């Protein structure tokens, strides 16, 4: 078998079989297939696409290129959730304890933030003392004992994806649905959960900008999951507007706690209930309406908030900051951003808002960059709100005063005002399962 022939076959629109895909992917990981040949294959896939079966096989091969986490030592059904990334997206810190409080095990590996999107691991580490790197036995023991653990991605998960993504990043082959889907799902398959709910963001603050593109990606990932013996569904959720009011690590922990205490913003609360209900449904806890009631009861009873505290305590976190947000370290500098005109806030460029929080220090541009846990933005006005001249639109927080001006300039560029309110999209636009697409 020759890599040359595999490239030519895909270039001409052919369908690659499992042995050809294994030869290419495993050879690339081992160093037998050079970068330039894998780059050529990735471009051929970008231009010619892949069948559902091809994509599922590629994902499985990528997943098996490194460690496969065996969660059989954890009793019961294990559920996972993956978000394609957004601004103010702190849903894992809300839905994981809700689902765990309802009796479904959460043994989750999460990532860090990069670019304008935040990461769950960074948010967890904003709670002083929290460990997100647990050895496998401690991880398993914690989930068996309290039903939940969220840690950073560890070990050698899907090394093929890491190598292939680095090539895609420099060869203009990022925006290809089969390659995006296989990249995400290879890590999810390797992580070992029985059920996987995908939160596919759509809009100007998301990786996928259009609803149709988001649905196409969701369908590809759902198909991969079911081809590989996992129960998978996806919700398409709006990211034309930041989720909730708080952007930044400790700020988002505070808002997550508010939701779990029944005091959170309406948009974040609703999205979390829908995500939690769908996770519980996949895990066999009943129909969607029944699972929604279970999720609401877990919050109303205080069980979900107690589960969050149990998780942080088990991982060394200081739960005093969860009970009293005033215990969090406060940023040295803050600034209110005031409206320069009256009118309706009709739209926001969510990616720019996320980027302005990064400028303040809440995120990272390069993986090795540090994080200012106290930095971020609290939004007082969002798309759809009336704003009066001189009224506070947002408050900025940072450890470095010189960052306030450039962050404010970028933030103001993200705002669009008008004389009348504009209709906003629904928070959840569609649900994708193996049986089809339900639009809302």
C-alpha positions, 0 to 999 in steps of 0.5 A: 500500500502506498500513500500516493495511491490513497491520496490519488483515490480521494483526490478523484472522489473515491471512498477510502476503506478502513485499511487505507485510512489506518495506513495513512493515520497510523503511519502519520502518527509513527512518522512513516507518512511525511507531513506533505503527504498527510497535508495532501490527503487532508486537502483532498478530503476537504475538497471531496468530502467523506461518507458517513461510514468513512468519517466514522472509521476515520474517527475510530482510528484516530481515537485508537491512536492513543489511550482509550479510557476504560470507564468500566470500573465506574458503576452505572451509566456514564454521561458526557457533554461537549460544547463547540465553544462560546462566550460565557459558556459555563454550562458544564459547571451547572449541568454536570452537578445537576445530572450527577444529582439525578443519579447519572455518573459524570466522569468528564475530561474538559479542555482549557480556553483558547482564543475568544472562547473559555475553557471549563478547566480554567474556570475550575482552577479559579476556585483556589486549591482545585486540582484538575490533574487527577491520576486515573484511580483517584478519578474513578474512585471519586466518581464512584464515591460522589458521582462526579469528577471533571478534570483536564484532558490527560494521558495520550488521548487521540494523538492523531488528532493533535498532529492532524489538527496542527497540519490543518491549522496551517494548510487552510483545511480547518473548515471541513465538516468530516475533519471537524467532526472526527477531531471532536469525536475521536477525543470523546470516544477515547474518553469512554462515556456511554452517552454524549450530548453535543452542544453545537453553538451557532452564530457570530460568537461560534466556530460555526456561523450558520444554522445549516452549517451547525446542523450539518456538523451535529449530524456528522458527529451524531452519526459517528457516535452511533456508528461507534456504539455510543448514544449521542444527540446534539442541541444547536444553541445560539451564540449571537449573544454571550450566555448569561451576564458574566465572562471570565473565570471566577465571574463565571463560577459565581454565575454558575452557582447562582443558577444552581441556587435558582437565582441565575439569568434566564437565558443561561438557566434555560439552556442548562435545563435543556442540556441537562434534560437531554443528557438524562434522557440519553442516560435512560432516565425517562422522556424529555419532559420527565427529565426536565422535571428531574433537573428542576427538582435537583436545583430546587432541592439544593441537591445539584449545588451540594453536588458541585460543592462535593466535587470541588471539595474532593478535588481540593477546592476552597468551597468558601468562595462558592458559598460567598462570592466575596471570598474570591480574589478581586481584580485591582482595577475596574471600569464601567463602560457607559452608553454614549447614546440612547437606543436599543441594543439590537445586536452584538459581535459576540466573538469581539466581546469574548476577545475583549475579555481576553485583552483584559486577561481572562483568556489566552491567545497562545496555549502557554499564556497565563490566565488572570482568574479575576479578569473579565466582563459583567454585562449589564445590557444585552441584545434586545435591551433598551439603553439610555445615554450614560447608563452602564452597559458593562463593567470590566475587571483586570489586574492591569490598568493599561488593558482597560482602554484597548479592551473597551475600544474592542468592546464598543466595536461589538455593539450595534444600536438602533431605534427599535428592538430586533427579534432575537433567535431562540436559545435552542434552535434545533435538536439532532438525533439519529432519527433526524432534525427537530427545529424550534 
